[in-house]
Amino acid sequence: MRQTFEEAVQTQLSPRSQIDISVLVLEQDGGVLQTAINAVTLALVDAGIPMNDYICATSAGLVDNNAILGLPLE
């Protein structure tokens, strides 16, 4: 996640500032990384942090040669 958001946040606009990102997972039902990335993006946007673009994440897979997004838990 660090590498992803280092490239997205416009750090050059505030060279003497520090942005700390902390994620607390209360319950792990799958898709934790994707959920955390989406939550951090929304938090940065809400805080008014300048970004090059929005980051979003989802899970994907193939089941019987059919593409499926947002894989369900089993």
C-alpha distances in whole Angstrom, upper triangle without the diagonal:
4,6,5,6,8,10,11,12,16,16,19,21,20,21,22,19,16,13,12,9,11,10,14,14,18,19,17,19,17,14,12,8,10,12,9,7,11,12,9,11,14,14,13,16,18,18,19,16,17,15,16,15,14,10,12,11,14,15,18,21,25,27,31,30,29,25,23,20,19,21,23,23,26
4,5,5,6,9,10,11,14,13,16,18,18,17,18,16,13,11,10,9,11,12,15,17,20,22,20,22,20,18,15,12,14,15,12,10,13,14,11,12,16,15,13,16,19,18,19,15,16,14,15,15,15,12,14,14,17,19,22,25,28,31,34,33,32,28,27,24,23,24,26,26,30
4,6,5,6,9,10,13,13,16,18,18,18,19,18,15,13,13,12,14,15,19,20,24,24,23,25,22,19,17,14,15,17,14,12,15,16,13,13,17,17,15,18,21,20,20,17,16,14,14,14,14,12,14,14,17,19,21,24,27,30,34,32,31,27,27,24,23,25,27,28,31
4,6,6,7,9,12,13,16,18,18,19,20,18,16,14,14,12,14,15,18,19,23,23,22,23,20,17,16,12,12,14,12,9,12,13,11,11,14,15,13,15,18,18,18,15,15,12,12,11,11,8,11,11,14,16,19,22,25,28,31,30,28,25,24,21,20,22,25,26,29
4,5,5,6,9,10,13,15,15,16,17,15,13,10,11,9,12,13,17,19,22,23,22,24,22,18,17,13,13,14,12,9,11,12,9,8,12,12,10,12,15,14,14,11,11,9,10,10,10,8,11,12,16,19,21,24,28,31,34,33,31,27,26,23,22,24,26,27,31
4,6,6,8,8,11,13,13,13,15,13,11,10,11,11,14,16,20,21,25,26,25,27,25,22,20,16,17,18,15,13,15,16,12,12,15,15,12,15,17,16,16,12,12,10,10,12,12,11,15,16,20,22,24,27,31,34,37,35,34,30,29,26,25,27,30,31,34
4,6,8,9,11,13,14,14,17,16,15,13,15,14,17,18,22,24,27,28,27,28,26,22,21,17,17,19,17,13,15,17,14,13,16,16,13,15,18,18,17,13,12,9,8,10,11,10,14,15,19,21,23,26,29,33,36,34,32,29,28,25,25,27,30,31,34
4,6,9,11,13,14,15,18,16,15,12,14,13,17,17,21,23,26,27,26,27,25,21,20,17,16,17,15,12,13,14,12,10,13,13,10,11,15,15,13,10,9,5,5,6,7,8,11,14,17,20,22,26,29,32,35,33,32,28,27,24,23,26,29,30,33
4,6,9,9,10,12,14,12,11,9,12,12,15,17,21,23,26,28,27,29,27,23,22,19,18,19,16,13,14,15,11,10,13,12,9,10,13,12,11,7,6,4,6,8,9,10,14,16,20,23,26,29,32,36,39,37,35,31,30,27,26,29,31,32,36
4,6,6,8,10,12,11,12,11,14,15,19,20,24,26,30,31,31,32,30,27,25,22,22,22,20,17,18,18,15,13,16,15,11,12,15,13,11,8,6,5,6,10,12,13,17,20,24,27,29,32,36,39,42,40,38,34,33,30,29,32,35,36,39
4,5,6,6,9,8,9,9,12,14,18,20,24,26,30,32,31,33,31,28,26,23,23,24,21,18,20,20,16,15,17,16,13,14,17,14,13,9,8,9,10,13,15,16,19,22,26,28,31,34,38,41,44,42,40,37,36,32,31,34,36,37,41
4,5,5,9,10,11,12,16,18,21,24,28,30,33,35,35,37,35,32,30,27,27,27,24,22,23,23,20,18,21,20,16,17,19,17,15,12,10,11,11,15,17,19,22,25,29,31,34,37,40,43,47,44,43,39,38,35,35,37,40,41,44
4,6,9,9,12,12,16,18,22,24,28,30,33,36,36,37,36,32,30,28,27,27,25,22,23,23,19,18,20,18,15,15,17,15,13,10,8,10,11,15,17,19,23,26,29,32,35,38,42,45,48,46,44,40,39,36,35,38,40,41,45
4,6,5,8,10,14,16,20,23,26,29,32,34,35,37,35,32,30,27,27,27,24,22,23,23,19,18,20,18,14,16,17,14,13,10,10,12,14,17,19,20,24,26,30,33,36,39,43,46,49,47,45,42,40,37,36,39,41,41,45
4,6,8,11,14,17,20,24,27,30,33,36,36,38,36,33,31,28,29,29,26,24,25,24,21,20,22,20,17,19,21,17,16,13,13,14,16,19,21,22,25,28,32,34,37,40,43,47,50,48,46,43,42,38,37,40,42,42,46
4,7,10,13,17,20,23,26,30,32,35,36,38,37,34,31,29,30,29,26,25,26,25,21,22,23,21,18,20,21,17,17,14,15,17,19,22,23,24,27,29,33,36,39,42,45,48,52,50,48,45,43,40,39,41,43,43,47
4,7,10,13,16,20,23,26,29,32,32,35,34,31,28,26,27,26,23,22,23,22,18,18,20,17,14,17,18,14,14,11,13,15,17,20,21,21,24,27,30,33,36,39,43,46,49,48,46,42,41,37,36,38,40,40,43
4,6,10,13,16,20,23,26,28,29,31,30,28,25,23,24,23,20,19,21,19,15,16,18,15,13,16,17,13,14,11,13,14,17,19,19,20,23,24,28,30,33,37,40,43,47,45,44,40,38,35,33,35,37,37,40
4,7,10,13,16,20,22,25,25,28,27,25,22,19,20,20,16,15,17,15,12,13,15,12,10,13,14,11,12,9,11,12,15,17,17,16,19,21,24,27,30,33,37,40,43,42,40,37,35,31,30,32,33,33,37
4,6,10,13,16,19,22,23,25,25,22,19,17,19,18,14,14,16,14,11,13,15,12,10,14,15,12,14,12,14,15,18,19,18,17,19,20,23,26,29,32,36,38,42,41,39,36,34,30,28,30,31,31,34
4,7,10,13,16,19,19,22,21,19,15,14,15,14,10,11,13,11,7,10,12,9,9,13,13,12,14,12,15,14,17,17,16,14,16,17,20,22,26,29,32,35,39,38,36,32,30,27,24,26,28,27,31
4,7,10,13,16,16,19,19,17,14,13,15,13,10,11,13,11,9,12,13,11,12,15,15,14,17,15,18,18,21,20,18,16,17,18,20,22,25,28,32,34,38,38,36,32,30,27,24,25,26,26,29
4,6,10,12,13,15,15,14,10,10,12,10,7,9,11,9,8,12,13,11,13,16,16,15,18,17,20,19,21,20,18,16,16,15,17,19,23,25,29,31,35,35,33,30,27,24,21,22,23,22,25
4,6,9,11,14,14,14,10,11,14,11,9,12,13,11,11,15,15,13,16,18,18,18,21,20,23,22,25,24,21,19,18,18,19,20,24,26,30,31,35,35,34,31,28,24,21,22,22,21,24
4,6,7,10,11,11,8,10,12,10,8,12,13,11,12,16,16,15,18,20,20,20,23,23,25,24,26,25,22,19,18,17,17,18,21,24,27,28,32,33,31,28,25,22,19,19,19,17,20
4,7,10,12,13,10,13,15,12,11,15,16,13,15,18,18,17,20,22,21,22,25,25,28,27,30,28,24,22,20,19,19,20,23,26,29,30,33,34,32,30,26,24,20,20,19,17,20
4,6,9,11,9,12,14,11,12,16,16,14,17,20,19,19,22,24,23,25,28,27,30,29,31,28,25,22,20,18,18,18,21,23,26,26,30,31,29,27,24,21,18,17,16,14,16
4,6,8,6,10,12,10,11,14,15,15,17,19,20,20,23,24,24,26,28,28,30,28,30,28,24,21,19,17,15,15,18,20,23,23,27,28,26,24,21,19,15,15,13,11,13
4,7,7,11,12,10,12,15,16,16,18,20,20,21,24,25,25,27,30,29,31,29,31,28,25,22,19,16,14,13,16,17,20,20,24,25,23,21,18,16,13,12,10,8,10
4,5,8,9,9,11,13,14,15,17,19,20,21,23,24,25,27,29,28,30,27,28,26,22,19,16,13,11,10,13,14,17,18,21,22,21,18,15,13,10,9,8,7,10
4,6,5,6,9,10,11,12,14,16,17,18,20,21,22,24,26,25,26,24,25,22,19,16,13,9,8,7,10,13,16,17,21,22,20,17,14,11,8,8,9,9,12
4,6,5,6,9,10,10,12,14,15,16,18,20,21,22,24,23,25,23,24,22,18,15,13,10,10,10,14,16,20,21,25,25,23,20,18,15,12,12,13,12,15
4,5,5,6,9,10,11,12,14,15,16,18,20,21,23,21,22,20,21,19,16,12,11,8,9,9,13,16,19,21,25,25,23,20,18,15,12,13,15,15,18
4,5,5,6,9,10,11,13,14,16,17,18,20,22,20,21,19,19,17,14,10,8,5,5,7,11,14,18,20,24,23,21,18,15,12,10,11,13,14,18
4,6,5,6,9,10,11,12,14,15,16,18,20,19,21,19,20,18,14,11,9,7,8,10,14,17,20,22,26,26,23,20,17,14,11,13,14,14,18
4,5,5,6,9,10,10,12,14,15,16,18,17,19,17,19,17,14,11,10,9,11,13,16,19,23,25,29,28,26,23,20,17,14,16,17,17,21
4,5,5,6,9,10,11,12,14,15,17,15,16,14,15,13,10,7,7,6,9,12,15,19,22,25,28,28,25,22,20,16,14,17,18,19,23
4,6,5,6,9,10,11,12,14,16,15,16,14,15,13,9,7,5,6,9,12,15,19,23,25,28,27,25,21,19,15,13,16,18,19,23
4,5,5,6,9,10,10,12,14,14,16,15,17,15,11,10,9,10,12,15,19,22,26,28,31,31,28,25,22,18,16,18,19,20,24
4,5,5,6,9,10,10,12,11,13,12,15,13,10,9,10,11,14,17,20,24,27,30,33,32,30,27,24,21,18,21,22,23,27
4,5,5,6,9,10,11,10,11,9,12,10,7,6,7,10,13,17,20,23,27,29,33,32,29,26,23,20,18,21,23,24,28
4,5,5,6,9,10,10,12,11,14,12,9,9,9,12,15,18,21,25,29,31,34,33,30,27,24,21,19,22,23,24,28
4,5,5,6,9,9,12,12,15,14,11,11,12,15,17,21,24,28,31,33,37,36,34,30,27,24,22,24,25,26,30
4,5,5,6,5,8,8,12,11,9,10,12,15,18,22,25,29,32,35,38,37,34,31,29,25,23,26,28,29,32
4,5,5,6,8,8,11,10,8,10,12,16,19,22,25,29,32,35,38,37,34,30,28,25,23,27,28,29,33
4,5,8,10,12,15,14,12,14,15,18,21,24,27,31,34,37,40,39,36,33,30,26,25,28,29,30,34
4,6,9,11,15,15,13,15,17,20,23,26,30,33,37,39,43,41,39,35,33,29,27,30,31,32,36
4,6,9,12,13,12,15,17,20,24,27,30,34,37,40,43,42,39,35,33,30,28,32,33,34,38
4,6,10,11,11,13,16,19,23,26,29,33,36,39,42,41,38,34,33,29,28,31,33,34,37
4,7,9,10,13,16,19,23,26,29,32,36,39,42,40,38,34,33,29,28,31,34,35,39
4,5,7,9,13,16,20,23,26,29,32,35,39,37,34,31,29,26,25,29,31,32,36
4,7,9,13,16,20,23,25,28,31,35,37,35,33,29,29,25,25,29,31,33,37
4,7,10,13,17,20,22,25,28,31,34,32,30,26,25,22,22,25,28,30,34
4,7,10,14,17,19,23,26,29,32,30,28,24,23,19,19,22,25,27,30
4,7,11,14,16,20,23,26,29,28,25,22,20,17,16,19,22,24,27
4,7,11,13,17,20,23,26,25,22,18,17,13,13,16,18,20,24
4,7,10,13,17,20,23,22,20,16,14,10,10,12,15,17,20
4,7,10,14,16,20,19,16,13,10,7,6,9,12,14,17
4,7,11,13,17,16,14,11,8,6,5,6,9,11,14
4,7,10,13,12,10,7,6,4,6,6,10,12,15
4,7,10,9,8,6,5,7,8,7,10,12,14
4,6,6,5,5,6,9,11,9,12,14,15
4,5,5,7,7,11,12,10,11,13,13
4,5,9,10,14,16,14,15,17,16
4,7,9,13,16,14,16,19,19
4,6,10,13,12,14,17,18
4,7,10,10,13,16,17
4,7,6,9,13,14
4,6,9,12,15
4,6,9,13
4,7,9
4,7
4
